[in-house]
Amino acid sequence: MSNHEIRRLLWHRYRGILWTAIAVLLITGFKSASDTAVISNALAGKSARLFTSGGYTAETGGITMLIINFIVILILGWLTFMWDNYTNFNHYLFSLRATRHQLFTQKLVIFGSVIIGSFVTMHLLFLGTLRVLSHRAVNYNLQWGPELRYMLSQLLFLLALYAIVTTIGLWLGQAVASVIFTLISIPSLIFALEGAFNLVSYAIGVDPYHTSYLAHLDQSTWPGLGVFAGLSFVIIGFLWGMDHWAFKHLSLENSGNFMLFPRFRLAFLWLTVFYLAVAVGFSSFGRTVYAVVINSYVGEIPFSISLILAIIVGYLTWSVGRLILYRPDHAWDAFKFKKMA
């Protein structure tokens, strides 16, 4: 089969959800512009500006569009591979006269094109509608350089997020389990980054509570965009290669397993243990948990307390993970320090 025939087949398969995603994003762009225009008229004659030199899109519109984009990306990323596995459509795809490389590439081409195209169109609709509705140009202080860099950083962030969720949907076989894992891992990403930065600070002898790496990262500047682009491309490139290998080696016999590649269960388990231990033990989320436990607000917690909290979270993750991945005859065995087959 040619790539064009595969794209037509896949588009027919996913066109319902893709057109729905496009419509939702375009409506969001128009609605955000309408809301922002109302604020613009309310600020008439005042010094407040809808657009700032820092590159942040008008507050109401920009935040709304980013949140809706975030939700749409989560859904599309999960559906890219999990839906076919859940509905057994993989059996049909793999019976076609097409290589798995073709199927993998063309599927991501379709989803990637929709994500990028709808993101760009949504922002064009937002800016165009806002320009039409804004009657007072004094409040329309758009600076194209910072604004475009900021929007590009948003797009790269969303593509990296899509790569992460797609990986979860490809490597995990059970639909409900993959949804739960997505809902746990994605919201905790910011805490995992914060925890990793704090660990690095401890290692180099810097006080993490007086150093905020993320707060000083301004995507509207060239250095900030460079850091954002570099991290995004590393994530996208690594997960693309990993998922390409996985798709070529998928076994339909393992479609009902929690993990479609049982031989990687141990690596997956320890990666999850380390991820959640860092995300909870060394982040502001961990400080909140500690404050709730001692019933008192704390701005800082000692490294020893963070380490203890990380060990507790790691042990619970390790135990529950063993219970899910290995399914022992006796559930309590998962919480013991014994090797499981």
C-alpha positions as CSV (number, residue, x, y, z in Angstrom):
1,M,0.0,0.0,0.0
2,S,1.1,3.5,-0.7
3,N,1.4,6.1,2.1
4,H,-1.5,8.1,0.5
5,E,-3.8,5.0,0.7
6,I,-2.8,4.5,4.4
7,R,-3.5,8.1,5.2
8,R,-6.9,7.9,3.6
9,L,-7.7,4.8,5.6
10,L,-6.5,6.2,8.9
11,W,-8.2,9.5,8.3
12,H,-11.5,7.7,7.7
13,R,-10.9,5.9,10.9
14,Y,-10.2,8.9,13.1
15,R,-11.9,11.8,11.2
16,G,-14.8,12.0,13.8
17,I,-12.5,12.7,16.8
18,L,-10.1,14.8,14.7
19,W,-12.8,17.1,13.3
20,T,-14.2,17.4,16.8
21,A,-10.9,18.4,18.2
22,I,-10.4,21.0,15.4
23,A,-13.9,22.4,16.0
24,V,-13.3,22.7,19.7
25,L,-10.1,24.6,19.3
26,L,-11.4,27.0,16.6
27,I,-14.5,27.8,18.8
28,T,-12.1,28.3,21.7
29,G,-10.0,30.8,19.7
30,F,-13.1,32.8,18.7
31,K,-14.6,32.7,22.2
32,S,-11.2,33.8,23.8
33,A,-11.1,36.7,21.4
34,S,-14.6,37.8,22.3
35,D,-13.8,37.6,26.0
36,T,-10.6,39.5,25.5
37,A,-12.3,42.2,23.5
38,V,-14.8,42.8,26.3
39,I,-11.8,43.3,28.7
40,S,-10.3,45.6,26.1
41,N,-13.3,47.9,26.1
42,A,-13.5,47.8,29.9
43,L,-9.9,49.0,30.0
44,A,-10.4,51.8,27.6
45,G,-8.6,55.0,28.7
46,K,-6.6,53.1,31.3
47,S,-2.9,52.2,31.2
48,A,-3.4,48.5,31.4
49,R,-2.3,46.5,28.3
50,L,-3.8,43.4,26.9
51,F,-0.4,42.3,25.4
52,T,2.9,42.7,27.2
53,S,6.4,42.9,26.1
54,G,7.0,39.7,28.0
55,G,5.3,37.9,25.2
56,Y,2.3,36.6,27.2
57,T,-0.9,36.5,25.2
58,A,-3.8,38.4,26.6
59,E,-4.4,36.8,30.0
60,T,-8.0,35.6,29.6
61,G,-7.7,34.4,26.0
62,G,-4.2,32.9,26.4
63,I,-4.9,30.8,29.5
64,T,-8.2,29.6,28.1
65,M,-6.7,28.4,24.8
66,L,-3.7,26.7,26.6
67,I,-6.0,24.8,29.0
68,I,-8.3,23.6,26.2
69,N,-5.3,22.7,24.0
70,F,-3.9,20.8,27.0
71,I,-7.1,18.7,27.4
72,V,-7.4,18.1,23.6
73,I,-3.8,16.9,23.4
74,L,-4.3,14.5,26.3
75,I,-7.3,12.9,24.5
76,L,-5.7,12.7,21.1
77,G,-2.4,11.3,22.5
78,W,-4.3,8.6,24.4
79,L,-6.4,7.7,21.4
80,T,-3.5,7.5,18.9
81,F,-2.5,3.9,19.7
82,M,-4.7,2.9,22.7
83,W,-8.0,3.1,20.8
84,D,-6.9,0.7,18.1
85,N,-5.6,-1.8,20.7
86,Y,-8.8,-1.5,22.8
87,T,-11.1,-2.0,19.8
88,N,-8.8,-4.7,18.2
89,F,-8.4,-2.5,15.1
90,N,-4.7,-3.4,15.3
91,H,-5.6,-6.8,14.0
92,Y,-7.0,-5.3,10.8
93,L,-4.1,-2.8,10.4
94,F,-1.4,-5.4,10.8
95,S,-3.2,-7.6,8.2
96,L,-2.8,-4.9,5.5
97,R,-0.2,-5.0,2.8
98,A,1.7,-2.2,4.6
99,T,4.8,-2.2,6.8
100,R,4.5,-1.3,10.4
101,H,6.9,1.6,9.7
102,Q,4.3,3.0,7.3
103,L,1.4,2.6,9.7
104,F,3.3,4.2,12.6
105,T,4.7,7.1,10.5
106,Q,1.4,8.0,8.7
107,K,-0.6,7.8,11.9
108,L,1.7,10.3,13.6
109,V,1.7,12.5,10.5
110,I,-2.1,12.7,10.6
111,F,-2.3,13.5,14.3
112,G,0.7,15.8,14.2
113,S,-0.7,17.8,11.3
114,V,-4.0,18.2,13.0
115,I,-2.4,19.4,16.2
116,I,0.0,21.9,14.6
117,G,-2.6,23.1,12.0
118,S,-5.4,23.6,14.6
119,F,-3.0,25.3,17.0
120,V,-1.9,27.8,14.4
121,T,-5.4,28.4,13.0
122,M,-6.8,28.9,16.5
123,H,-4.3,31.6,17.2
124,L,-4.8,33.3,13.8
125,L,-8.6,33.2,14.5
126,F,-8.0,34.6,18.0
127,L,-5.8,37.5,16.8
128,G,-7.9,38.2,13.7
129,T,-11.1,38.3,15.6
130,L,-9.6,40.4,18.4
131,R,-8.4,42.9,15.8
132,V,-11.8,43.2,14.3
133,L,-13.6,43.5,17.7
134,S,-11.0,45.9,19.2
135,H,-12.1,49.4,18.5
136,R,-9.3,51.1,20.4
137,A,-5.9,50.3,19.1
138,V,-4.2,51.9,22.1
139,N,-5.0,48.7,24.1
140,Y,-3.8,46.4,21.3
141,N,-0.1,46.4,22.2
142,L,1.0,43.2,20.4
143,Q,4.7,42.8,19.9
144,W,5.2,40.2,17.3
145,G,8.7,39.0,18.3
146,P,8.0,38.0,21.9
147,E,4.5,36.9,21.1
148,L,5.6,34.5,18.3
149,R,8.4,33.1,20.5
150,Y,5.9,32.5,23.3
151,M,3.4,30.8,21.0
152,L,6.1,28.6,19.5
153,S,7.2,27.5,22.9
154,Q,3.6,26.6,23.7
155,L,3.4,24.5,20.5
156,L,6.6,22.7,21.3
157,F,5.4,22.0,24.9
158,L,2.1,20.6,23.5
159,L,4.0,18.4,21.0
160,A,6.2,17.1,23.8
161,L,3.1,16.4,25.9
162,Y,1.5,14.6,23.0
163,A,4.6,12.4,22.7
164,I,4.5,11.5,26.3
165,V,0.8,10.6,26.3
166,T,1.1,8.7,23.1
167,T,3.9,6.6,24.6
168,I,1.6,5.7,27.6
169,G,-1.1,4.7,25.2
170,L,1.2,2.6,23.1
171,W,3.1,0.8,25.9
172,L,0.2,0.0,28.2
173,G,-2.4,-2.5,27.1
174,Q,-5.3,-1.9,29.5
175,A,-7.4,1.1,28.6
176,V,-8.6,2.0,32.2
177,A,-5.1,1.4,33.6
178,S,-3.6,3.7,31.0
179,V,-6.1,6.4,31.7
180,I,-5.4,6.3,35.4
181,F,-1.6,6.3,34.8
182,T,-2.0,9.3,32.5
183,L,-4.0,11.2,35.1
184,I,-1.4,10.5,37.7
185,S,1.8,11.1,35.6
186,I,0.8,14.2,33.5
187,P,-0.3,16.5,36.3
188,S,2.7,15.6,38.4
189,L,5.2,16.5,35.6
190,I,5.7,20.0,37.0
191,F,6.4,18.6,40.5
192,A,8.8,16.1,39.0
193,L,10.7,18.9,37.3
194,E,10.7,20.9,40.4
195,G,11.9,17.9,42.5
196,A,14.7,17.2,39.9
197,F,15.9,20.8,40.1
198,N,15.8,20.7,43.9
199,L,17.9,17.5,43.9
200,V,20.4,19.1,41.6
201,S,20.5,22.1,43.9
202,Y,21.2,19.9,46.9
203,A,24.0,18.1,45.0
204,I,25.8,21.3,44.1
205,G,25.3,22.9,47.5
206,V,22.7,25.5,46.5
207,D,19.6,26.2,48.6
208,P,16.7,25.1,46.5
209,Y,14.2,27.3,48.4
210,H,16.0,30.4,47.2
211,T,16.5,29.3,43.6
212,S,13.6,29.1,41.2
213,Y,14.8,27.8,37.8
214,L,11.3,27.6,36.2
215,A,10.2,31.0,37.4
216,H,13.1,32.7,35.6
217,L,12.5,30.8,32.3
218,D,11.0,33.4,29.9
219,Q,9.9,31.7,26.7
220,S,9.4,35.1,25.0
221,T,13.2,35.6,24.8
222,W,15.5,33.8,22.5
223,P,17.4,32.0,25.4
224,G,14.2,30.9,27.0
225,L,12.8,29.6,23.7
226,G,16.1,27.9,23.1
227,V,15.9,26.0,26.4
228,F,12.3,25.2,25.8
229,A,12.9,24.0,22.3
230,G,16.0,21.9,23.3
231,L,14.1,20.1,26.0
232,S,11.0,19.5,23.8
233,F,13.1,18.2,20.9
234,V,15.0,15.8,23.2
235,I,11.7,14.4,24.6
236,I,10.0,14.2,21.2
237,G,13.1,12.6,19.5
238,F,13.7,10.0,22.3
239,L,10.0,9.0,22.6
240,W,9.7,8.8,18.8
241,G,12.5,6.3,18.5
242,M,11.3,4.3,21.5
243,D,7.7,4.2,20.2
244,H,8.8,3.3,16.7
245,W,10.7,0.3,18.0
246,A,7.7,-0.7,20.2
247,F,5.2,-0.4,17.3
248,K,7.3,-2.7,15.1
249,H,7.5,-5.3,17.9
250,L,3.9,-5.2,19.1
251,S,2.4,-8.6,19.8
252,L,-1.3,-9.0,19.6
253,E,-1.2,-11.8,22.1
254,N,-0.2,-9.4,24.8
255,S,-3.0,-6.8,24.1
256,G,-4.8,-7.5,27.4
257,N,-1.7,-7.1,29.6
258,F,-1.1,-4.1,31.7
259,M,2.2,-3.7,29.8
260,L,2.4,-4.8,26.2
261,F,6.1,-5.7,26.7
262,P,6.2,-7.9,29.9
263,R,10.0,-8.2,29.7
264,F,10.2,-4.5,30.5
265,R,8.0,-4.6,33.6
266,L,10.9,-4.3,36.1
267,A,12.4,-1.3,34.3
268,F,9.0,0.4,34.0
269,L,8.3,-0.3,37.7
270,W,11.6,1.3,38.9
271,L,11.2,4.2,36.6
272,T,7.8,4.9,38.0
273,V,9.1,4.5,41.6
274,F,11.9,7.0,41.0
275,Y,9.6,9.4,39.2
276,L,6.9,9.6,41.9
277,A,9.5,9.6,44.7
278,V,11.1,12.7,43.2
279,A,7.8,14.3,42.3
280,V,6.4,14.0,45.8
281,G,9.4,13.9,48.1
282,F,11.4,16.9,46.8
283,S,8.8,19.3,45.4
284,S,6.3,21.8,46.8
285,F,3.7,19.0,46.7
286,G,5.8,17.2,49.3
287,R,6.0,20.3,51.4
288,T,2.2,20.5,51.3
289,V,1.8,16.9,52.4
290,Y,4.3,17.5,55.2
291,A,2.4,20.6,56.3
292,V,-0.9,18.7,56.4
293,V,0.7,15.9,58.5
294,I,2.1,18.2,61.1
295,N,-0.9,20.6,60.8
296,S,1.3,23.6,60.4
297,Y,2.5,25.7,57.4
298,V,6.2,25.2,56.4
299,G,8.0,27.2,53.9
300,E,11.0,24.8,53.9
301,I,11.6,21.2,55.0
302,P,14.9,19.6,55.8
303,F,16.5,17.3,53.2
304,S,16.2,14.4,55.7
305,I,12.4,14.8,55.8
306,S,12.2,15.0,52.0
307,L,14.3,11.8,51.8
308,I,12.0,10.0,54.2
309,L,8.9,11.1,52.3
310,A,10.5,10.0,49.0
311,I,11.3,6.5,50.5
312,I,7.7,6.1,51.7
313,V,6.3,7.1,48.4
314,G,8.8,4.9,46.6
315,Y,7.9,1.9,48.7
316,L,4.2,2.3,48.2
317,T,4.6,2.8,44.4
318,W,6.9,-0.3,44.3
319,S,4.4,-2.4,46.2
320,V,1.3,-1.3,44.3
321,G,3.2,-1.6,41.0
322,R,4.2,-5.2,41.8
323,L,0.6,-6.0,42.6
324,I,-0.6,-4.6,39.2
325,L,2.3,-5.9,37.0
326,Y,2.9,-9.3,38.5
327,R,-0.6,-10.2,39.9
328,P,0.6,-12.5,42.7
329,D,-1.6,-15.2,44.1
330,H,-1.6,-13.4,47.5
331,A,-1.8,-9.6,47.3
332,W,0.2,-9.2,50.5
333,D,3.2,-10.8,48.7
334,A,3.5,-7.6,46.6
335,F,4.3,-5.6,49.8
336,K,7.1,-8.0,50.9
337,F,10.7,-7.9,49.8
338,K,10.7,-11.0,47.8
339,K,11.4,-11.7,44.1
340,M,8.3,-12.2,42.0
341,A,8.2,-14.1,38.7
